[in-house]
Amino acid sequence: MNRAYYIDRLRIILTMLVIFHHSAIAFGASGGWYYVTPNATNGITQMILTIFMAIDQAYFMSFFFFISALFMQGSFDRKGLGKFLKDRWIRLGIPLAVYTLLLHPTLVFSIFKYLDKPTGTWSHFVWVINSQHMGPGPMWFVLTLLIFETLYALYRFFSKHRIVDKKERRLPEWWQIAIFILGAGILAFCIRLVYPVGKSFFGLQFGYFILYVAMYITGIVASRNNWLERLTLKKAKPWFFVALFTIPLLIGIVALSSSPEKMNAFSGGINIQAMFYALWEPFICVGLCYFLLMYFKKHLNQPNRFVLSLSLDSYTAYIIHPFFVVGATFLSERIALPPLLRLIFVLALAIPGTFIVARLIRNIPGVKRIL
């Protein structure tokens, strides 16, 4: 199978979006993050950033799951259960453990020191965090992916008779895509009645998981039936325009929901805001993911050594980016600039800095086996 160079470019952009997403939250956009600067954005600027965060959240992590699933089953076919799980637990499990047990508490320790909060010794602080407030931070994605891939591998192993090479299935019709969108939205709305957006268990926000699972499964089906080779940009454009059309609708509903009580209603519950938000997300997810895949395949599918290098470094960049976002935010507080310009400053430092250090880390002998 020839390398899909456009996927490399998408992987890089999605990693940069993660850095942008968390940097924007550090400057007042809606969402949770390690550190939010006291002099954050407000008013219309804050609302615009929050809208951007809502759009990102609707598709970019689901896109990561889709891309992961594209290559996962080919890897299983080549390696079999034992070698596949060993590889996954090395490449996903070891970074997850190191981040959760060491890097996450160290970053929190640094923030406490910056804020002059009592910490005790580093070792004592790490022990307290791991014993009382353990969490994966942004590595919730790696934890979830590890669970998904382990479950898939076990399914494949115990269902060999069901997995046979078949004639490629027909491409999805428009009505099947519509059912996917509506089904995902309705299920998300139902899940959020119990697990609203913002509520989490060990860093996992189950209110968002319907699209994660759905896009992961879609990636498996797309890979098995060569959808990406057969789908076209022409077929993707209508869904892209539908997604764009829904964005002003969200802006309008957010503008009408000015009070904190109405804004909180988006998180879940039996109300119009929660229903709209749950249905809106899959429209954005399908429209943007479909369009970006086809656009990049058509126009950005050329080999490039620098792009390949960045793509290979993107996983490491994802792991270490919180240190650069938080550190750059600290530095920005020493600059007498408006919050939005400070956000740009943070992005200008954090994005290249993260990828440069990721490359240096991966050049350490033996590290590429894991990262």
PyMOL commands that set and color helices and strands:
alter all, ss='L'
color gray80, all
select helices_A, chain A and resi 5-26+43-114+122-132+137-158+160-162+174-194+206-224+227-230+233-256+260-267+272-299+305-332+339-362+367-369
alter helices_A, ss='H'
color red, helices_A
deselect
rebuild
show_as cartoon
